[in-house]
Amino acid sequence: MHPLSSWQAVIGLEIHAQINSRTKLFSSALCSYDAPPNTMVAPLDYAAPGSMPFSFKAGYQITQYYHPIAVNGNIEFYVYDYQLHPMPLLKNCRIARLQIEQDTGKTLTDEEGGRVLIDLNRCGVGLMEIVTEHDIQSGLEASCLVKELQALLIAIGTCHGRMERGELRVDANVSVKKQHETELRTRTEVKNLNSLRFIRKAIDFEIARHIECYESGNFMTNETRSFDFKSGETVPMRDKEDVPKLRSYYAYCVDDCGLDPHGCAEILLNDLPRALKRKRQDLKRWYSEKSLPYPLG
């Protein structure tokens, strides 16, 4: 619930985690963050032939849409803030789907020359897209969820999770509604949030902006926005209503890959490290007063 109001925030996240892999998803080009710009690129990555600079030159993205790797999951996480939540609050968020897709290149702004430069080293790197349901109600909850997921991905070795390198990025879909309302109002999407602090600030700003807009009697625009960390505000990128609707087509250039669910489950059970939840329970039991010969504190 938003403080001092009858409004409730409704937030869903799209979390993009780079797969910990030596090569890209559909080419033999190496994945390297430190390589000089445009040196780790195969012809497939930059959609040859052609020479116009785009962050994703192919104009389309190979992704799993109709057949994701996993659906209908959930993640437990603790919401904690020494001012708002001095005691950790356990929450659960449903995960709608997990699918594999391609990453895009990076755009770099040359402020002195007034140019926008394109680095395609990241283009084609494998991503896990983890889409949550709209179970989150604040920027704090969103940042705590991403922090838990980041720790989980690092623990199982599927993603390095270094947000400062763009290995873990978040898109937040934000809308608000009155307590008694059942239908969602117009949402906005805040793209490419690359730190826990920015996730919290951007979402909280959007919640306040939505509420102020509705209480002023105005209409909210369905648009994509970015977060300006200098001003602490979100700024418009594009109006979604003016963008052509995205369509999905079968990628005939990619062969089907059949996986045995029972065999995969057995491998995962044998190879995965101990769950973070189990480790926390063990530490809590170890350091509890009953486990020590003297009282804590």
SULLINVEN-V758238 format. One record per residue. N is the residue number from 1. RES is the residue in three letters. PHI is phi in degrees with one decimal (none if undefined). OMEGA is omega in degrees with one decimal (none if undefined). Layout:
BEGIN
[[N	RES	PHI	OMEGA] [N	RES	PHI	OMEGA]]
END
This chain:
BEGIN
[[1	MET	none	178.6] [2	HIS	-71.5	-176.6] [3	PRO	-56.4	171.9] [4	LEU	60.3	178.2] [5	SER	-154.0	177.2] [6	SER	-97.9	-179.7] [7	TRP	-86.2	176.4] [8	GLN	-125.4	178.3] [9	ALA	-81.3	178.1] [10	VAL	-127.3	-169.8] [11	ILE	-129.8	171.4] [12	GLY	-125.2	-176.6] [13	LEU	-118.3	167.6] [14	GLU	-116.7	-173.7] [15	ILE	-103.7	-177.7] [16	HIS	-107.9	-177.3] [17	ALA	-116.2	178.3] [18	GLN	-67.9	179.3] [19	ILE	-71.0	178.9] [20	ASN	-74.0	-174.9] [21	SER	-135.9	179.7] [22	ARG	-76.1	-177.6] [23	THR	-121.4	-178.9] [24	LYS	-75.4	-170.4] [25	LEU	-67.1	-175.4] [26	PHE	-123.9	175.9] [27	SER	-142.9	-178.7] [28	SER	-89.1	178.6] [29	ALA	-63.8	-177.8] [30	LEU	-76.7	173.6] [31	CYS	-93.1	-178.0] [32	SER	-146.7	180.0] [33	TYR	-74.9	-172.2] [34	ASP	-89.3	-177.7] [35	ALA	-68.3	175.5] [36	PRO	-56.9	-176.9] [37	PRO	-54.5	173.1] [38	ASN	60.3	176.3] [39	THR	-109.6	178.8] [40	MET	-112.3	-173.6] [41	VAL	-135.2	173.9] [42	ALA	-97.7	179.3] [43	PRO	-52.7	178.6] [44	LEU	-63.3	-177.6] [45	ASP	-67.2	-177.8] [46	TYR	-99.8	171.4] [47	ALA	54.3	176.0] [48	ALA	-65.8	2.4] [49	PRO	-81.2	-178.5] [50	GLY	132.2	-176.3] [51	SER	-139.2	179.8] [52	MET	-72.9	-176.8] [53	PRO	-80.8	173.5] [54	PHE	-132.6	178.1] [55	SER	-70.8	173.7] [56	PHE	-144.1	-167.3] [57	LYS	-65.3	-176.6] [58	ALA	-63.0	-178.3] [59	GLY	81.3	176.0] [60	TYR	-146.6	-177.1] [61	GLN	-128.2	175.3] [62	ILE	-80.4	-175.4] [63	THR	-146.9	173.0] [64	GLN	-93.4	-178.8] [65	TYR	-115.8	-178.0] [66	TYR	-83.6	-176.7] [67	HIS	-132.0	178.8] [68	PRO	-67.2	-179.8] [69	ILE	-66.4	-177.0] [70	ALA	-147.3	177.5] [71	VAL	-138.0	171.3] [72	ASN	56.1	175.5] [73	GLY	-103.8	174.8] [74	ASN	-159.2	177.5] [75	ILE	-138.2	175.1] [76	GLU	-95.1	179.6] [77	PHE	-150.6	179.7] [78	TYR	-102.1	174.7] [79	VAL	-95.9	-176.2] [80	TYR	-143.4	171.5] [81	ASP	-153.3	-171.8] [82	TYR	-63.5	177.0] [83	GLN	-97.5	-176.3] [84	LEU	-86.5	-178.3] [85	HIS	-131.0	-179.8] [86	PRO	-62.0	173.7] [87	MET	-106.2	-178.9] [88	PRO	-57.4	179.8] [89	LEU	-110.9	-179.1] [90	LEU	-79.7	178.3] [91	LYS	-129.3	178.9] [92	ASN	-128.2	177.0] [93	CYS	-126.6	177.9] [94	ARG	-76.4	176.0] [95	ILE	-108.6	-175.9] [96	ALA	-72.1	-174.0] [97	ARG	-163.6	171.2] [98	LEU	-130.6	-178.3] [99	GLN	-139.7	180.0] [100	ILE	-99.1	177.1] [101	GLU	-150.9	179.9] [102	GLN	-95.2	174.0] [103	ASP	-81.7	177.7] [104	THR	-102.5	173.5] [105	GLY	-74.5	179.8] [106	LYS	-107.5	172.1] [107	THR	-104.2	-178.9] [108	LEU	-120.0	-177.5] [109	THR	-95.1	174.5] [110	ASP	-92.8	-173.9] [111	GLU	-65.8	-179.3] [112	GLU	-71.4	-178.3] [113	GLY	-88.1	-179.6] [114	GLY	68.9	-178.0] [115	ARG	-113.8	171.4] [116	VAL	-112.0	-176.4] [117	LEU	-101.6	-177.5] [118	ILE	-116.3	174.1] [119	ASP	-117.7	-175.7] [120	LEU	-95.0	179.2] [121	ASN	-58.6	-177.6] [122	ARG	-85.0	-175.1] [123	CYS	-65.8	179.8] [124	GLY	94.4	175.8] [125	VAL	-65.7	-178.5] [126	GLY	-69.7	178.4] [127	LEU	-122.3	162.1] [128	MET	-97.7	173.6] [129	GLU	-101.4	-178.7] [130	ILE	-111.1	-174.5] [131	VAL	-107.7	179.2] [132	THR	-93.6	168.4] [133	GLU	-76.3	-177.4] [134	HIS	-85.3	-177.2] [135	ASP	-103.7	-174.1] [136	ILE	-101.8	-172.6] [137	GLN	-124.2	179.3] [138	SER	-161.0	175.6] [139	GLY	-65.5	178.3] [140	LEU	-63.0	178.9] [141	GLU	-60.4	-179.3] [142	ALA	-62.4	-178.7] [143	SER	-66.9	178.6] [144	CYS	-68.3	177.3] [145	LEU	-63.9	-179.2] [146	VAL	-64.3	178.1] [147	LYS	-62.2	178.5] [148	GLU	-66.0	179.6] [149	LEU	-65.6	176.9] [150	GLN	-59.4	179.1] [151	ALA	-63.4	-179.9] [152	LEU	-66.4	-179.3] [153	LEU	-64.6	177.8] [154	ILE	-66.0	-177.0] [155	ALA	-64.6	-178.3] [156	ILE	-91.0	171.8] [157	GLY	80.2	-179.5] [158	THR	-91.0	-179.6] [159	CYS	-153.4	177.8] [160	HIS	-70.8	172.3] [161	GLY	72.7	-179.4] [162	ARG	-82.6	-173.9] [163	MET	-66.7	179.9] [164	GLU	-67.2	177.2] [165	ARG	-99.3	-179.2] [166	GLY	79.4	-179.7] [167	GLU	-76.2	176.4] [168	LEU	-141.5	-178.0] [169	ARG	-131.7	-172.7] [170	VAL	-130.0	167.3] [171	ASP	-108.4	-177.8] [172	ALA	-112.7	174.4] [173	ASN	-100.3	-170.6] [174	VAL	-120.6	169.6] [175	SER	-149.2	177.8] [176	VAL	-133.1	176.4] [177	LYS	-154.3	173.1] [178	LYS	-74.0	-176.7] [179	GLN	-57.5	-174.1] [180	HIS	-83.2	-176.6] [181	GLU	-79.8	178.8] [182	THR	-105.7	-180.0] [183	GLU	-91.3	179.6] [184	LEU	-77.1	174.8] [185	ARG	-87.8	-178.9] [186	THR	-59.5	-179.4] [187	ARG	-110.0	170.5] [188	THR	-122.1	-179.8] [189	GLU	-114.8	176.7] [190	VAL	-102.6	-169.7] [191	LYS	-96.0	165.6] [192	ASN	55.3	173.3] [193	LEU	-85.0	-170.4] [194	ASN	-120.4	170.3] [195	SER	-156.5	-179.9] [196	LEU	-62.8	179.9] [197	ARG	-66.5	179.5] [198	PHE	-67.4	177.6] [199	ILE	-58.3	-178.4] [200	ARG	-65.4	-177.3] [201	LYS	-65.9	-177.4] [202	ALA	-64.1	-178.6] [203	ILE	-67.2	179.6] [204	ASP	-63.2	176.8] [205	PHE	-65.4	-179.6] [206	GLU	-64.4	178.1] [207	ILE	-59.2	180.0] [208	ALA	-63.4	-179.8] [209	ARG	-66.9	178.0] [210	HIS	-61.5	-177.8] [211	ILE	-62.6	179.0] [212	GLU	-61.4	179.8] [213	CYS	-63.1	-177.9] [214	TYR	-69.7	-179.4] [215	GLU	-70.6	175.6] [216	SER	-87.5	179.4] [217	GLY	82.8	-178.9] [218	ASN	-98.0	178.2] [219	PHE	-107.6	178.1] [220	MET	-88.2	179.3] [221	THR	-93.2	175.7] [222	ASN	-77.8	-172.7] [223	GLU	-144.7	174.0] [224	THR	-101.6	-176.9] [225	ARG	-130.6	174.3] [226	SER	-123.9	-177.1] [227	PHE	-100.5	175.8] [228	ASP	-93.8	-174.5] [229	PHE	-68.9	179.5] [230	LYS	-71.7	-179.4] [231	SER	-91.4	-176.7] [232	GLY	74.3	-177.7] [233	GLU	-124.8	172.6] [234	THR	-93.6	-178.7] [235	VAL	-128.5	-177.5] [236	PRO	-65.7	171.9] [237	MET	-108.1	179.3] [238	ARG	-160.5	177.6] [239	ASP	-87.5	-177.0] [240	LYS	-65.4	-178.8] [241	GLU	-70.7	179.9] [242	ASP	-96.2	-178.1] [243	VAL	-90.0	177.5] [244	PRO	-56.7	-177.8] [245	LYS	-65.3	179.4] [246	LEU	-74.8	178.5] [247	ARG	-125.9	-179.2] [248	SER	-110.0	177.7] [249	TYR	-129.5	178.2] [250	TYR	-68.7	-179.2] [251	ALA	-89.2	-177.1] [252	TYR	-70.3	-179.7] [253	CYS	-79.9	-179.1] [254	VAL	-113.7	-179.7] [255	ASP	-69.6	174.9] [256	ASP	-67.4	178.4] [257	CYS	-125.5	-178.2] [258	GLY	-88.5	179.6] [259	LEU	-119.8	176.7] [260	ASP	-81.7	-176.5] [261	PRO	-60.8	-179.4] [262	HIS	-71.1	178.3] [263	GLY	-65.9	178.5] [264	CYS	-63.4	-179.5] [265	ALA	-62.6	179.8] [266	GLU	-65.8	178.7] [267	ILE	-63.3	-179.0] [268	LEU	-62.5	-178.5] [269	LEU	-63.8	-177.6] [270	ASN	-81.0	-170.9] [271	ASP	-102.1	-176.9] [272	LEU	-68.8	175.1] [273	PRO	-70.2	179.9] [274	ARG	-61.4	-176.5] [275	ALA	-65.0	178.0] [276	LEU	-59.8	179.9] [277	LYS	-60.6	179.2] [278	ARG	-66.3	178.3] [279	LYS	-63.6	179.1] [280	ARG	-63.9	179.3] [281	GLN	-62.2	179.1] [282	ASP	-65.3	179.0] [283	LEU	-65.2	179.0] [284	LYS	-63.2	179.2] [285	ARG	-68.1	-178.0] [286	TRP	-66.5	-175.9] [287	TYR	-95.9	177.9] [288	SER	-72.0	-177.9] [289	GLU	-61.4	-177.9] [290	LYS	-68.7	-176.4] [291	SER	-88.9	-176.4] [292	LEU	-107.7	178.8] [293	PRO	-74.8	-179.2] [294	TYR	-142.7	-178.2] [295	PRO	-69.2	176.8] [296	LEU	-68.8	175.9] [297	GLY	80.5	none]]
END
